[in-house]
Amino acid sequence: MTNYGVRFVLALLLVPLSFPFIVEGGESAAQESPALQDSAQENSPQEAEGDESPPGGGFTLQSSTGPVSLEDLRGKVVLLYFGYASCPDVCPLDLHNMATALDDMDDKTRARVQGIFVSVDPQRDTPEKLAEYTEFLHPNILGLTADEKTLREVATRYGVQYYRVELKGSDLPYAVNHSAATYLIDPEGTLRFIFPHNTPTSVLLEASEYVLAQFPEEAVES
């Protein structure tokens, strides 16, 4: 990552959030990279560690073509987002940023990055509907969902909160209030970064490149 990208990621830590921002499997990225160390000192962020960090972890959810597990994506960086297809503003913006970051990657990098959009509105968002929705976003973004019990369990492990809000005087019977964050999972399935709503595409791109550089393809395949 460039100094600018790293600095911006860490500066975002200063925004009050209901979840930690950087997760590094027990160590923060700032402890690992000299550039991150310098930026962390400059911005004095509060680093997430221990029990304060959501554990993340594996999952198996449904796509329009069948079940997809995080384990299936081993060797790739995963950009994970929780939302719903009827979301009027927040989800479209974050997913647009994800898609733009994917577009801006070179071919080799893009081949090792998978976007995932998990719907927390299983009543309306069938796997088939999500496939149509993500088709217009980017070929590297996959739409997944599951039954309510499974979704709640996975969302909780990623620190995601969501609940339905009944709407009056609207064509839609309800909306879904939800946490808005993009999660970056490394090629070994470890949650590494949590980016808040409307994180710039350049940061998503640089963070993906930064993590992939730590996992050469040969090492992952072996």
C-alpha positions as CSV (number, residue, x, y, z in Angstrom):
1,M,0.0,0.0,0.0
2,T,1.1,3.5,-0.5
3,N,1.7,5.8,2.5
4,Y,-1.4,7.7,1.5
5,G,-3.6,4.6,1.4
6,V,-2.3,3.3,4.7
7,R,-2.6,6.7,6.3
8,F,-6.2,7.0,5.2
9,V,-7.2,3.6,6.4
10,L,-5.8,4.3,9.8
11,A,-7.2,7.8,10.0
12,L,-10.7,6.3,9.5
13,L,-10.1,4.5,12.8
14,L,-10.8,7.8,14.5
15,V,-14.4,7.7,13.3
16,P,-16.7,6.4,16.1
17,L,-17.8,3.0,15.1
18,S,-19.7,0.2,16.8
19,F,-17.1,-2.3,15.6
20,P,-13.2,-2.3,15.5
21,F,-11.7,-1.2,12.2
22,I,-8.5,-3.2,11.8
23,V,-8.2,-6.9,12.6
24,E,-4.9,-8.7,12.2
25,G,-5.3,-12.2,13.8
26,G,-4.1,-11.0,17.2
27,E,-1.7,-8.3,15.7
28,S,-2.7,-5.1,14.0
29,A,-1.4,-4.3,10.6
30,A,0.4,-1.3,12.1
31,Q,2.5,-3.7,14.2
32,E,3.5,-5.5,11.0
33,S,4.4,-2.8,8.5
34,P,6.8,0.1,9.1
35,A,4.7,2.4,7.0
36,L,1.6,1.5,9.0
37,Q,3.6,2.1,12.2
38,D,4.5,5.6,11.1
39,S,0.9,6.3,10.2
40,A,-0.4,4.9,13.4
41,Q,1.8,7.1,15.4
42,E,0.8,10.1,13.3
43,N,-2.9,9.6,13.7
44,S,-2.9,8.0,17.2
45,P,-5.7,5.5,16.4
46,Q,-7.0,3.1,18.9
47,E,-6.1,-0.3,17.7
48,A,-8.6,-3.2,17.9
49,E,-7.3,-6.3,19.6
50,G,-8.4,-9.4,21.6
51,D,-12.0,-9.7,22.5
52,E,-12.8,-6.3,21.0
53,S,-12.4,-7.6,17.5
54,P,-15.2,-9.7,15.7
55,P,-13.8,-13.2,15.0
56,G,-15.2,-13.5,11.5
57,G,-14.6,-17.0,10.3
58,G,-16.0,-19.5,7.8
59,F,-19.4,-19.7,6.4
60,T,-21.5,-21.6,3.9
61,L,-24.3,-19.6,2.2
62,Q,-26.4,-20.0,-0.9
63,S,-25.9,-18.6,-4.4
64,S,-28.1,-19.1,-7.4
65,T,-26.0,-22.1,-8.5
66,G,-25.6,-23.8,-5.1
67,P,-23.8,-23.4,-1.8
68,V,-20.6,-21.3,-1.5
69,S,-18.2,-21.6,1.4
70,L,-15.4,-19.2,2.4
71,E,-13.1,-22.2,2.2
72,D,-14.0,-22.4,-1.5
73,L,-12.3,-19.0,-1.9
74,R,-9.0,-20.0,-0.2
75,G,-6.2,-18.2,-2.0
76,K,-8.2,-15.1,-2.7
77,V,-8.8,-11.9,-0.9
78,V,-12.5,-11.6,-0.1
79,L,-14.3,-8.2,0.1
80,L,-17.4,-9.0,2.1
81,Y,-20.5,-6.8,2.5
82,F,-23.8,-7.3,4.3
83,G,-26.9,-5.5,3.1
84,Y,-30.0,-6.0,1.0
85,A,-31.0,-5.5,-2.6
86,S,-33.9,-3.0,-1.8
87,C,-31.5,-0.7,0.1
88,P,-32.1,2.7,-1.4
89,D,-28.7,4.4,-0.8
90,V,-26.1,3.0,1.6
91,C,-25.7,-0.5,-0.1
92,P,-25.5,0.8,-3.7
93,L,-22.8,3.3,-2.8
94,D,-20.6,0.8,-0.9
95,L,-21.1,-1.9,-3.6
96,H,-20.3,0.7,-6.3
97,N,-17.1,1.5,-4.5
98,M,-16.3,-2.2,-4.3
99,A,-17.0,-2.7,-8.0
100,T,-14.9,0.3,-9.0
101,A,-12.0,-1.0,-6.9
102,L,-12.3,-4.3,-8.8
103,D,-12.4,-2.5,-12.1
104,D,-9.3,-0.5,-11.2
105,M,-7.2,-3.6,-10.4
106,D,-4.9,-5.1,-12.9
107,D,-6.0,-8.5,-14.3
108,K,-3.6,-10.5,-12.1
109,T,-4.8,-8.8,-8.9
110,R,-8.5,-9.0,-9.9
111,A,-8.2,-12.7,-10.5
112,R,-7.3,-13.1,-6.8
113,V,-10.1,-10.9,-5.4
114,Q,-13.7,-12.0,-4.8
115,G,-16.5,-9.7,-3.8
116,I,-19.4,-11.1,-1.8
117,F,-22.7,-9.4,-1.1
118,V,-24.6,-11.2,1.6
119,S,-28.3,-10.2,1.8
120,V,-29.7,-9.9,5.3
121,D,-33.2,-9.8,3.8
122,P,-33.8,-13.5,2.8
123,Q,-37.6,-13.0,2.6
124,R,-37.2,-10.8,-0.5
125,D,-33.7,-11.6,-1.7
126,T,-33.7,-15.0,-3.2
127,P,-30.4,-16.4,-4.6
128,E,-31.8,-15.8,-8.1
129,K,-32.7,-12.2,-7.4
130,L,-29.2,-11.6,-5.9
131,A,-27.7,-13.1,-9.0
132,E,-29.5,-10.6,-11.2
133,Y,-28.6,-7.8,-8.8
134,T,-24.9,-8.5,-8.7
135,E,-24.8,-9.1,-12.4
136,F,-25.1,-5.3,-12.9
137,L,-22.4,-4.6,-10.3
138,H,-19.3,-6.6,-11.4
139,P,-18.5,-10.2,-12.6
140,N,-16.4,-10.6,-9.5
141,I,-19.2,-9.9,-7.0
142,L,-21.3,-12.8,-5.9
143,G,-24.6,-12.6,-4.2
144,L,-25.3,-14.9,-1.3
145,T,-28.0,-15.5,1.3
146,A,-29.4,-18.2,3.7
147,D,-32.1,-18.9,6.2
148,E,-32.6,-16.3,8.9
149,K,-30.9,-18.5,11.6
150,T,-27.7,-19.0,9.5
151,L,-27.6,-15.3,8.5
152,R,-27.9,-14.1,12.0
153,E,-25.1,-16.4,13.2
154,V,-22.7,-15.4,10.4
155,A,-23.6,-11.7,10.8
156,T,-23.0,-11.8,14.5
157,R,-19.5,-13.3,14.1
158,Y,-18.6,-10.3,11.8
159,G,-20.1,-7.8,14.2
160,V,-23.0,-7.0,11.9
161,Q,-26.3,-5.8,13.4
162,Y,-29.5,-5.6,11.4
163,Y,-33.3,-5.4,12.0
164,R,-36.4,-4.7,10.1
165,V,-38.3,-1.4,10.2
166,E,-41.9,-1.3,9.1
167,L,-42.6,1.4,6.6
168,K,-45.9,3.4,6.4
169,G,-47.0,5.1,3.2
170,S,-44.4,3.4,1.1
171,D,-44.5,0.9,-1.7
172,L,-42.1,-1.3,0.3
173,P,-43.6,-2.9,3.4
174,Y,-40.3,-2.7,5.3
175,A,-36.7,-1.6,5.2
176,V,-33.7,-3.2,6.9
177,N,-31.4,-1.1,9.1
178,H,-28.0,-2.7,9.1
179,S,-24.3,-2.1,9.8
180,A,-22.5,-0.7,6.8
181,A,-19.0,-1.9,6.5
182,T,-16.8,-3.7,4.0
183,Y,-14.7,-6.6,5.4
184,L,-11.4,-7.7,3.9
185,I,-10.6,-11.4,4.5
186,D,-7.1,-12.7,3.6
187,P,-6.4,-15.8,1.4
188,E,-6.2,-18.0,4.5
189,G,-9.7,-16.9,5.7
190,T,-8.6,-14.5,8.4
191,L,-10.5,-11.2,8.8
192,R,-7.9,-8.4,8.4
193,F,-9.6,-5.1,7.7
194,I,-13.0,-3.5,8.4
195,F,-13.8,-0.4,6.3
196,P,-16.6,1.9,7.2
197,H,-19.3,3.2,4.9
198,N,-18.2,4.9,1.7
199,T,-14.5,4.0,2.0
200,P,-12.7,5.3,-1.1
201,T,-12.1,2.8,-3.9
202,S,-8.4,3.6,-3.8
203,V,-8.2,2.3,-0.2
204,L,-10.0,-0.9,-1.0
205,L,-7.7,-1.4,-3.9
206,E,-4.5,-0.7,-2.0
207,A,-5.6,-2.8,1.0
208,S,-6.3,-5.7,-1.4
209,E,-2.9,-5.4,-3.0
210,Y,-1.2,-5.0,0.4
211,V,-2.7,-8.3,1.7
212,L,-2.1,-10.2,-1.6
213,A,1.6,-9.3,-1.5
214,Q,1.8,-11.2,1.8
215,F,0.4,-14.4,0.1
216,P,2.3,-15.3,-3.1
217,E,0.2,-17.6,-5.3
218,E,2.8,-20.4,-5.0
219,A,2.7,-20.3,-1.2
220,V,-1.1,-20.4,-1.1
221,E,-1.3,-23.3,-3.6
222,S,1.2,-25.3,-1.6
